[in-house]
Amino acid sequence: MNPIVVVKIGTNLLTTDDRRLDLNNLRELVHQICDELDRNQFNVVIVTSGAITCGAERVGFTPATIPEKQAAAAVGQILLMQEYARFFGGRGRAVGQLLLTKDGLENAIVMQNTQNTLTHLLKHGVVPIVNENDSVATNEIGPKFGDNDELSAVVSRLLGARRLILLSDIDGVFTDNPKENPNAVLIEHLPNVTEDTLALARDVQNGRSRGGMASKLAAARDASQSGIEVVIANGRRGGVIAAIQRGDSIGTKVGASCEK
C-alpha cells in the first residue's frame, strides 16, 4: 500500500466567526487534498471535527451542556458528512465514515476491526473520514480527547502513517501565544516534544474548539514517538497541504524520534 498521510482538520477551520459551518474553507481543504491525491502516490485519512457546530446551526441553538452537544453532534455528523461527500464527489472520489469512541480504541478487537476497515477503504480508493462519536461518547466534547487531536495520533499509529498533519487556525508552535504576544516567534522545527515544549502552550479558548496547542503538542509527541513525522500548520493558508508534502518550511515540524 502507498504511504499514508493523516490530515486532522480542527473545529476552528470549519467554523465562521458567527459559529456557522465554513463551507468555503471545507471546500478549499478538500480540493487541496484531492490535488495532492491526483499528483502523488500516497493515501490520505481525514480526522475531522465540526459535527457539533454543524448540528447546532441546523437545530438553531447554541449547545451549552454535554447532552445538548451530544444532540447537536447527532444531527451534525450527518450534515458534515454530506458536505464532505459532496465536495469529494465533485472530484470523483468516494468517502467513508468511521465514528469511534475512546473506550473502543482501548479494545484490541475494536482496534483490529478499525484497522481492517481503514485499510480496505484505502485499498479501494475511498477517503476515510474519522470523527469521535460525540453523540454517545463525551471524551472529545470535554477536555480529554482535545478536539480530536489525540484521536488523530491514535489513527496515525494504528495505520503506521508516514506523516500526521494537524491543521488549525494558527501558523504553528510559537515561543508564546501569538494572539497575546506580538513578539512571539514561530518554532519551525522541534526534534521532539518535551515538558518544556508543552509549557509553551498557552491557549486562549474561543468557545468553538475543545483543543488548542497543548493538545496538538501532546498528539505530536505521541505520534512522533512512534516514528511519525508531525506538522502543525495553519489550515487557512493557501496551498498549505501541498507545501507540507513538498517539504517546504511551513508551520512547525516535529521530527520522528525513530526511523520507520
N, C-alpha and C positions, 0 to 999 in steps of 0.2 A: 504494500500500500504506500502511496505517496506520503511525504511528511505532513503532519497535522499542525495547524495553527489554530489556537483557541482565541476568539475575539470576544471580550466581555464589554458590553455596551451598558453604561450606567444610566441611572434614572435621570440625572441632570441633562443628559444628551437627548433624551426623549420627551422632555418636558419644557414647555414655554414658561415665560415669567408669570403668566396667569394660570399656570397649572393645567394646561391642556396638552394633549399628545402632540409632539413636534413632528408632524408628518414630513416636513421638508427635510429635516436632518436625518430622520429614519431612512427616507428615500435616498439621500446622498450617501449614507453609510452602506446601504445595500448595494448601490451602484459601484461604490469603491470596491467592495468585496467581490462583486461579480467581475469587475475589470481584472482584478488580480487572479481570480479563478480562471478566467479566459487566457491570461497571459502566462501563468506559471503552473508548474507541476506540483501542486500541493492540495490538501483538503482543508476545509475550514469547519469549525464548530462554533456556533454563537451561543454565548451565555448572556441572556438579556434580563434587564429589569424593566419596569414601566407598566406592569399589569394593573397595579393599584391606581396609578394616575389615569390610565385609560378607562378603567371601570368607573372611577369617581366622576370623570367627565360625563360619561353616558348616563349614570343614575342621578346626577345633579346634586351631589352633596360632597362636602369635604370630610373624609373619614377621620375620626379622632381616636376612637377606641380600637382595640385589636379585632373584635367581632365586625366592626364596620369596615376595617381594612380587609378582612377576610372576604366579606361580602363584595366589596369593590373588586378584589382580585378575581373572584369567581366570574364576574362579568367581564373584567378587563382581559383575562387570559385569552378568551375567545376573540375579542376585538383586536388585541395586539397581534395575534397570530394571523388574523385575516389581513392585516396590513403588511406583515412580513410576506405572506403568501402572495399578495397582490404585487408587491414590488419585485420579489424574486421571480414570480411568474412572468412578469414583463420582460425579464431577461432569459426566459426559457429554463428556469431552474425550479425544481420542486423543493419543498421544505417539510420537515417532520418535527413534531413537538415532543419533548420529554419534560414532564413535571416531576421533580424529585423532591425528596424530603431528607433532612439531615439524619434522622434515625435510620432511614432506608440505606443511606450511603455508609452507614456503620455496620451493615449486614453484608457478609461475604457473598451470599447468594444474590442479593439485590445488586450488589456491585458488579458481579459477573454478568447478570442479565442486562444491566445498563451498558456495560462494555460491549456485549454482543449486539445490542440494538444499535448503538452508535456506529460500531464497525460496519454493520451491514447497510445502514443508511449511507455511509460514506462510500462503500463499495458500489452502490447503485447510483451514485451521483446526486444523492439527496443532501441538502444542507440541514443538519440537525440544529434545532434551536432549543436551548435548555433554560429552564427557569425553576426556581423553587416553587413548590405547590403551596402558595400562600393561603389558599382557601382552606387547607386542612392542617398546615403547619405554621408555626409562628416564629421560627428562628430568624428568618430574614426580615419579617415585619419588625421584630425587636432588634436589639443591637447585635445579636450573636452571629448571624450569617453575613452581616456587613454589606448589604446591598448586592449580594451575590458575588462579592469578591472572593470569599472563601470557596464558594461553590465552583468558581472558575478554576481555582487552583486544584481542587479535587478532580474535576473533569480532566484537566491537563495531565495530572499524574496518572489517572486511570487509563488514558489513551497513549501515554508516552509522547506527548506533544513536543514538537521542536521549539515552539515559541508560544507564550501567552501574552496577548496584547490587552492591557487594561486601559480602556478609553473612558475619560471623564471630561469635565469642563475646565481642567487645569493642565498646564503645559508639562507637568512632571513633578518631581520631588525638589523642593526648594530648601534653602538653609533656614527659612522661616516661612510663615504663612504669607504668601504674596498678596493676598486680599487685605491684609492688615499692615504689612510692612513692604513699602515700595522698593526697599533696598535688598530684599531677599534675592538670592542668586540661585538659578537653576543648577541642579547637580546632574550632569549629563551621564555619568556612569557610577554605579555602585557595584563593587566587586561582590559584595554580599550585604545582607540586611542584619545589622547588629542592634543591640538595645539602644545604643546611642543614635542610630538611624531612626528607630521607632520614636525616639524622643523628639525628633524634628517635626513630627506630625502634630500640628495644632489646628484642628479642624473647626470650621465655622458651619454649624448646621443651618440649613435653609428650609427645613420642613418637608423637603421632597425626597432627598436621598437619605438612606439609613447607613451609608458607608462613610466615605471620607478617606483622606490619605492614610490614616492609621490602618484601616482595614486593607487598603491596597498594598501597603508595605508588608503587612502580615501575610497576605496572599503571595506576594512576590518572594518573600522568604521561604515559604513552604514549597513553592514551585521550583525555585532556583536550587534548593537543597536536593531536589530530585533530578537535577541536570537540565532543567528547562530554562531557556532564556526568557526574561520578562521585560516588557517595555511598557512604561506608564506614560501616556501621552494624551493630548487634547483632541477629542473626537470631533470638535468643531473646526479644526484646522483643515483646510482643503488638501486633499490628496494624502492625508496622514497615513493611511494603511499602505499605500504604495511606497511612501517614503520609508516606512519601517521595514518593509520587505526588501527594499534596495539596500538597507543598511545605512541610510543617511543618519546624520546626527540630529535626532529629533526626540524630544521627551527625555525620560530617564531610563537608561538600560541597566537592568540588574543582571549581571553575568551569572551563568550557571556555575554552580560550585563544584560540579564534577563533569567529566566527559561523557557524552552519550555514546 
